[in-house]
Amino acid sequence: MTILSIRFFIFVFFLLFFYYLLPQKYQWPLLLLASFLFYLLAGTPFTSLFLFFSIVSTYWGGIFIGTNNKHKNLSFALTVLSNLGILIVLKYTDFIFSSLGFSLASSKFSFILPLGLSFYTFQVIGYITDVYRGLIPPEKNIGKYALFCCFFPQIISGPIGRFGELAPSLFSCKAYNIDNLKSGFIRLLYGYFKKIVISERLSIFVDAVFGNYASYNSASIFVGAVFYALQLYTDFSGYMDIVLGISKMLGISMAENFHSPFFSSTISEFWRRWHITLGSFLRDYLFFPLLKGKPFLWLSEKVKKKYGKKAGKKIPTYLAMFLLWFSVGLWHGPDWKYVFGVGIFQWVCIVFGELCSPLSKNIRTFKIYPLFCQVRTFLLICFSFLFFRSDSFQDALFMLQRCFSFSKGQSALSIYAPWEGIALLLSIGILFYLEIIGQKRDIWQQYLKKPAAIQYCIYYFLIFFIVIFGVYGLGFDSSAFTYANF
C-alpha cells in the first residue's frame, strides 16, 4: 500500500471515522494498530522485523538508562551502536567494500533494505540520546513508544520527530475539530498537487535529459538541472504536505520540514530551510557534541596557541562542519556522488562564503544584491543536485561541463505539448506565489479565514488540476517518492 494508492485513501477515511467515533482513550491504540498495519502492507513482514528490533531495543535501553546510573554509559553505547550498526550493514556494506576495492557482487544487502530505515533509526537514536542527557524521562508504556517510532504518515520519509515535541500531541485525547479537518485536507490536496501535477510532469523532462544527456544541447542540460531541483523539492515537500495534512486531520502537530528554501541567500540558509528536521538532528546530535568533545577542545587549544584565538575557533569548527556535511551526503545514499554533491560541495560553498564575506561589504549596499544572492544560491544548489540525480559521479561532472560549454545538440523542450508546457508553468507559478506568501504568514491558517465559498472553490480548483493535469495512468508509478528510498 503506497501513500498515493486508492487503498491508502480508503485506509485514511476509515481511520478518521473510527478515530473520532471511538472513546478518546482508544485513539492512540488505534493509531498504533493502523501504523503497524500500514508498515506491514507497505513493506514486507521480514523487513518489519528490523523496525520491531529498533523499537524494543531502544525502549528497554531507555528504561535501563533512566533507572540505572551505574551502567548508563554502557547501555547507551550498546543501544546506539546496535541500531546504527543495522543501518550501516544494510545500507552501506556494499559501498564500504567497493570503496576499499573489494567486490560483493554475490552478496547485496539492498534487497532487504527496510522502508524508512534511515528516518526511524535517527528518530530512535535521538530519543535514546535525549533520555541519556536527562532531557526527557524514558517512556514507560511500550505501546506509546512504539507509536512514536512508527506513526504511519512519517515512518517512510519523515519528518524526523523529537519525542519531547511529538509525544504530547501524539498521545493526548482529541475532540472532533472541523478546522483541523479542513486545513489538513487542503494541505493534503496541495501535497498531491505538488507531487502529481508538478513533480511528475517535471520528471518527464528530467528523465529524458539525464537518460541521454550526450545528445542534448547545453541549454537543455541547464534547464534539466533546474527542473530536477524543482522536481526533487515538489516531490519531497509534497510528501511532507500530505504527512502534515493527515496529521492535522488527526489533531496531531508535527515539525515542519521545509520553509521556502529556494528564496535563501546563502547555502547555509538553504539547508536551514530544506529538510529542517535532518539538519537540526545532525546539528544537535553530531555537530555540537563534536565541538564539545575532548579531541576538538584539544585541537582548539593547540591552534589557538600557535595561530591565535580566531583560528583556534574557526579551524575546529570547519573540521566539525566537514564531518557534518560528509554525514549529510552519506545519509542521502551509499555513493560518492551523494557524498560530494550533497555533502562536501555544500561544505566548500559554506566555508568559501564565510571566508569571502568581508570582501563583499562594498557591494551589499546595492539594492539588487539580495536578489543576486538568491539566484546565485539557487543555481549552486541546482548544480550540486546534478550529482544527486546522475547515474554516476563522472556523469554529473560531464553534464556540469556541458552546461557551460555551449555544446550543440537537440532541444528537450519539444518533449512537452503546448498545453502541457502551459499547465506546468502555471503550476510552478502557483507554487512560487504560495512560497512567497508562506514566508510571511501561515497560509493554512489564512485559508481557514476565507469565506466558505472561497474555501470550496480552492478545493475544487486543486482537485480539478490534479485530475486533469496530473501525471498518472497505466504503467506509470507516480507513487515512488524519492526520499522513500532512504
C-alpha positions in Angstrom: 0.0 0.0 0.0 1.5 3.3 -1.1 0.5 6.8 0.0 -1.0 7.6 -3.4 -3.0 4.4 -3.8 -6.8 4.1 -3.6 -6.3 1.7 -0.8 -4.5 4.4 1.2 -7.4 6.8 0.7 -9.8 4.2 2.0 -7.4 3.4 4.9 -7.3 7.0 6.0 -11.0 7.5 5.6 -11.9 4.6 7.9 -9.2 5.5 10.3 -10.6 9.1 10.7 -14.1 7.7 11.0 -13.2 5.3 13.9 -10.7 7.7 15.4 -13.4 10.2 16.3 -16.1 7.6 16.8 -14.3 5.6 19.5 -13.8 6.8 23.0 -10.8 9.2 23.1 -8.8 6.9 25.3 -8.6 4.4 22.4 -7.3 6.9 19.9 -3.6 6.3 20.3 -4.0 2.4 20.4 -6.0 2.7 17.1 -3.2 4.8 15.6 -0.6 2.2 16.7 -2.6 -0.6 15.1 -3.1 1.4 11.9 0.6 2.2 11.8 1.7 -1.4 12.2 -0.8 -2.4 9.5 0.4 0.3 7.1 4.0 -0.6 7.5 3.3 -4.3 7.0 1.3 -3.6 3.8 3.9 -1.0 2.5 6.9 -3.3 3.1 7.3 -6.9 3.9 6.9 -9.0 7.2 10.7 -9.8 7.1 11.9 -6.2 6.8 9.4 -5.2 9.5 11.5 -7.2 12.0 14.2 -4.5 11.8 11.7 -1.9 12.9 10.5 -4.0 15.7 14.1 -4.6 16.9 14.7 -0.8 16.9 11.5 -0.3 19.0 12.2 -3.0 21.5 16.0 -2.3 21.9 15.6 1.5 22.4 12.6 1.1 24.6 14.5 -1.1 27.1 17.6 0.9 26.6 15.7 4.0 27.7 14.2 2.2 30.7 17.6 0.9 31.8 19.3 4.3 31.3 16.6 6.0 33.3 16.8 3.6 36.2 20.5 2.6 36.4 23.1 5.3 36.6 25.9 2.9 37.2 25.8 1.3 33.7 24.0 4.0 31.8 27.1 4.8 29.6 27.4 1.2 28.5 23.7 0.8 27.9 23.6 4.0 25.9 26.6 2.9 23.8 25.2 -0.6 23.1 21.7 0.7 22.2 23.0 3.3 19.8 25.7 1.1 18.2 23.3 -1.8 17.7 20.7 0.4 15.8 23.4 2.3 13.9 25.1 -1.0 13.1 21.9 -2.3 11.4 21.7 0.9 9.3 25.4 0.7 8.3 25.3 -3.1 7.5 22.1 -2.9 5.5 22.7 0.3 3.7 26.5 0.8 3.5 28.2 -2.6 3.4 28.4 -2.7 -0.4 29.6 0.9 -0.5 32.3 0.4 2.1 33.7 -2.7 0.5 33.6 -1.3 -3.0 35.4 1.9 -1.8 38.1 -0.4 -0.4 38.5 -2.2 -3.7 36.5 -5.3 -2.8 33.5 -6.7 -4.8 30.4 -8.1 -3.2 28.6 -8.9 -6.4 27.2 -12.1 -4.9 26.1 -10.5 -1.6 23.9 -7.5 -2.0 22.1 -6.2 1.1 19.9 -3.6 -0.6 17.2 -6.2 -1.3 16.3 -6.4 2.4 16.5 -2.6 3.0 13.5 -1.7 5.2 11.3 1.2 4.2 12.3 4.4 6.0 15.3 2.8 7.7 17.4 6.0 7.9 14.4 8.0 9.2 13.3 5.8 12.1 16.9 4.9 13.0 17.7 8.6 13.5 14.4 9.1 15.4 15.1 6.3 17.9 18.7 7.4 18.3 17.5 10.9 19.1 15.1 9.5 21.7 17.7 7.4 23.5 20.2 10.3 23.4 17.7 12.7 25.0 17.0 10.1 27.7 20.7 9.7 28.3 21.2 13.5 28.6 18.3 13.8 31.0 16.2 16.0 28.7 13.2 13.7 28.8 12.1 10.8 31.1 12.0 7.3 29.5 8.6 6.3 28.2 7.2 3.5 30.4 4.4 2.5 28.1 5.9 0.4 25.2 2.8 0.8 23.1 3.0 4.6 23.2 6.7 4.5 22.5 6.1 2.1 19.5 3.6 4.6 18.2 6.2 7.4 18.4 8.6 5.2 16.4 6.2 4.1 13.6 3.5 6.7 13.3 2.3 5.8 9.8 2.4 9.2 8.0 6.0 9.8 8.9 7.6 6.4 9.0 8.7 6.2 5.4 10.1 9.7 4.7 9.9 11.7 8.0 9.9 14.3 9.3 12.4 13.1 12.0 10.5 13.7 15.2 11.7 14.5 18.7 9.9 12.6 21.5 9.6 15.7 23.7 7.9 17.7 21.0 5.8 15.0 19.3 4.6 12.8 22.3 2.2 15.3 23.9 0.3 15.8 20.6 0.5 12.1 19.7 -0.9 10.6 22.9 -3.4 13.2 24.0 -7.1 12.8 23.5 -8.6 14.8 20.6 -12.1 16.0 20.1 -13.6 16.4 16.7 -12.4 19.7 15.2 -13.8 20.8 11.8 -11.0 23.4 11.3 -8.3 20.7 11.7 -10.1 18.6 9.1 -10.5 21.4 6.7 -6.9 22.8 7.0 -5.5 19.3 7.0 -7.4 18.2 3.9 -6.5 21.3 1.9 -2.8 20.7 2.8 -3.1 17.1 1.7 -4.6 18.2 -1.6 -1.8 20.7 -2.1 0.8 17.9 -1.4 -0.8 15.8 -4.2 -0.8 18.8 -6.5 2.9 19.3 -5.9 3.7 15.6 -6.4 1.3 14.5 -9.2 1.0 17.7 -11.2 4.4 19.4 -10.9 7.0 16.8 -9.8 5.8 14.0 -12.1 5.5 16.3 -15.1 8.9 17.7 -14.5 10.3 14.2 -14.3 9.3 13.6 -17.9 11.8 16.3 -19.0 14.4 15.4 -16.4 14.4 11.6 -17.2 14.8 12.4 -20.9 17.8 14.7 -20.3 19.6 12.7 -17.7 19.0 9.5 -19.5 20.6 10.7 -22.7 22.5 13.9 -21.8 25.1 13.5 -24.6 22.5 14.2 -27.3 21.1 17.4 -25.8 22.4 20.9 -26.0 23.8 23.0 -23.2 20.5 24.9 -22.7 18.5 21.6 -22.3 21.0 20.3 -19.7 20.9 23.6 -17.8 17.1 23.5 -17.8 17.2 19.9 -16.8 19.3 20.7 -13.8 16.9 23.5 -12.7 13.9 21.3 -13.4 15.4 18.5 -11.3 15.9 20.8 -8.3 12.2 21.8 -8.6 11.2 18.1 -9.1 13.0 17.0 -6.0 11.6 19.8 -4.0 8.0 19.3 -5.1 8.4 15.5 -4.6 9.7 15.7 -1.0 7.9 18.8 0.2 4.7 17.4 -1.4 5.1 14.2 0.7 5.6 16.4 3.7 2.4 18.3 3.0 0.5 15.0 2.7 2.0 13.8 6.0 1.3 17.0 7.9 -2.2 17.3 6.4 -3.1 13.8 7.6 -1.6 14.5 11.0 -3.5 17.8 11.2 -6.8 15.9 10.5 -5.9 13.6 13.4 -5.2 16.6 15.6 -1.5 15.9 15.8 1.1 18.7 15.3 4.3 17.7 13.6 7.5 19.6 12.8 7.7 21.5 9.5 10.4 20.2 7.2 10.6 23.0 4.6 10.4 26.8 4.6 10.6 28.2 1.1 14.2 27.1 0.6 14.7 28.5 -2.9 14.5 32.0 -1.6 17.6 31.5 0.5 20.5 34.0 0.2 23.3 31.5 1.2 23.9 27.8 1.2 23.8 27.8 5.0 20.3 29.4 4.9 19.1 27.0 2.2 19.9 24.0 4.4 18.2 25.6 7.4 15.1 25.7 5.2 15.5 22.4 3.4 14.9 19.1 5.3 14.9 21.0 8.5 14.5 18.0 10.9 17.5 16.2 9.4 19.7 19.4 9.7 18.6 20.0 13.3 19.2 16.4 14.2 22.7 16.3 12.9 23.4 19.7 14.4 22.3 18.7 17.9 23.5 15.0 17.9 26.7 15.3 15.9 28.0 18.8 15.3 27.7 20.3 18.8 28.9 17.1 20.5 31.9 17.0 18.3 32.8 20.6 19.1 32.4 20.0 22.8 34.3 16.7 22.7 37.8 16.4 24.1 39.6 15.9 20.7 38.2 19.1 19.3 38.8 21.1 22.5 42.4 19.9 22.5 42.7 20.9 18.8 41.2 24.3 19.6 43.8 25.0 22.3 46.7 23.8 20.1 45.6 26.0 17.1 44.9 29.0 19.4 48.4 28.9 20.9 50.1 28.7 17.5 47.9 30.8 15.2 45.7 32.9 17.5 42.3 32.9 19.1 40.3 33.4 15.8 42.0 30.4 14.1 41.5 28.4 17.3 37.8 28.8 17.0 37.4 28.6 13.2 39.6 25.6 12.3 37.9 23.1 14.7 34.5 24.5 13.6 35.3 23.9 9.9 36.6 20.4 10.7 33.4 19.6 12.6 31.4 21.1 9.7 33.2 18.8 7.3 32.3 15.7 9.3 28.7 17.0 9.5 28.4 17.6 5.7 30.2 14.3 4.9 27.4 12.6 7.1 24.7 14.6 5.3 26.0 13.3 1.9 26.4 9.7 3.1 22.9 9.8 4.7 21.4 10.5 1.3 22.9 7.5 -0.3 25.8 5.0 -0.3 27.7 6.5 -3.2 30.4 9.1 -3.7 28.2 11.2 -5.9 26.0 11.9 -2.8 29.0 12.4 -0.5 30.3 15.1 -2.9 27.2 16.7 -4.3 25.0 16.8 -1.2 27.9 16.9 1.3 31.4 18.1 0.5 30.3 20.6 -2.2 27.9 22.2 0.3 30.7 22.4 2.9 33.1 24.1 0.4 30.5 26.6 -0.6 29.7 27.5 3.1 33.4 27.8 4.1 34.3 29.8 1.0 31.3 32.1 1.6 32.3 32.8 5.2 36.0 33.4 4.2 34.9 35.8 1.4 32.2 37.6 3.4 34.5 40.6 4.3 35.2 41.2 0.6 31.5 41.7 -0.2 30.9 44.5 2.2 31.2 47.2 -0.5 28.5 45.6 -2.8 26.0 44.7 -0.1 24.6 48.2 -0.3 23.3 47.7 -3.9 19.5 47.1 -4.0 19.9 44.2 -6.4 22.4 42.4 -4.1 19.8 40.3 -2.2 18.3 39.1 -5.5 21.7 38.3 -6.8 22.4 36.2 -3.7 19.2 34.3 -4.0 19.8 33.5 -7.7 23.4 32.5 -7.0 22.4 30.2 -4.2 19.6 28.6 -6.3 22.0 27.9 -9.2 24.6 26.4 -6.9 22.0 24.1 -5.4 20.8 23.1 -8.9 24.4 22.2 -10.0 25.0 20.3 -6.8 21.8 18.3 -7.3 23.2 17.1 -10.6 25.3 14.7 -8.6 22.2 13.6 -6.7 20.3 12.7 -9.9 23.1 11.5 -12.2 23.8 7.8 -12.6 27.5 8.3 -11.5 29.9 10.9 -10.3 31.5 11.0 -13.8 28.2 11.6 -15.5 27.5 14.6 -13.2 30.9 16.1 -14.0 30.3 15.7 -17.7 26.8 17.3 -17.5 28.2 20.2 -15.5 30.9 20.7 -18.1 28.3 20.7 -20.9 26.2 23.3 -19.1 29.0 25.9 -19.7 30.5 24.7 -23.0 27.6 25.9 -25.2 27.5 22.4 -26.7 25.2 21.8 -29.7 22.6 19.1 -29.8 18.8 18.6 -29.8 16.5 20.6 -27.7 14.5 18.8 -25.0 11.8 21.5 -24.9 9.9 19.7 -27.7 9.1 16.9 -25.1 6.1 18.8 -23.9 3.0 19.5 -25.9 2.0 23.2 -25.8 -0.9 22.6 -23.3 1.5 20.6 -21.1 4.0 23.4 -21.0 1.3 26.0 -20.2 -0.1 23.8 -17.4 3.4 23.2 -16.0 4.3 26.9 -16.0 1.0 27.8 -14.4 1.5 25.2 -11.7 5.0 26.4 -10.9 3.7 29.9 -10.8 1.1 28.9 -8.2 3.9 27.1 -6.3 6.2 30.1 -6.1 3.3 32.5 -5.3 2.4 30.4 -2.3 6.0 30.1 -1.3 6.4 33.9 -1.3 3.1 34.2 0.8 4.2 31.4 3.1 7.4 33.3 4.1 5.3 36.0 5.8 2.3 34.1 7.3 0.8 30.7 7.8 -1.2 30.1 4.6 -3.1 27.2 6.2 -4.5 29.5 8.9 -5.2 32.1 6.3 -7.2 29.6 4.4 -9.5 29.0 7.3 -10.2 32.7 7.5 -11.6 32.7 4.0 -15.4 32.6 3.4 -16.8 29.1 2.9 -17.5 29.8 -0.8 -13.8 30.6 -1.5 -12.7 27.6 0.5 -14.8 25.3 -1.6 -13.5 27.0 -4.8 -9.9 26.2 -3.7 -10.9 22.6 -3.0 -12.4 22.1 -6.4 -9.6 24.0 -8.2 -7.0 21.7 -6.7 -9.0 18.6 -7.4 -9.6 19.7 -11.0 -5.9 20.4 -11.5 -4.9 17.0 -10.1 -7.4 15.1 -12.1 -7.0 16.9 -15.4 -3.2 17.8 -15.4 -1.9 15.1 -13.1 0.6 12.5 -14.5 -0.6 9.0 -13.8 -2.2 6.1 -15.5 -1.5 2.5 -16.6 2.2 1.6 -16.2 3.1 4.9 -14.5 4.5 4.7 -11.0 3.7 8.1 -9.6 3.8 6.7 -6.0 7.6 6.4 -5.9 8.6 9.2 -3.7 12.4 9.9 -3.9 13.1 10.0 -0.2 11.2 6.8 0.5 14.4 5.0 -0.6 16.3 6.4 2.4 
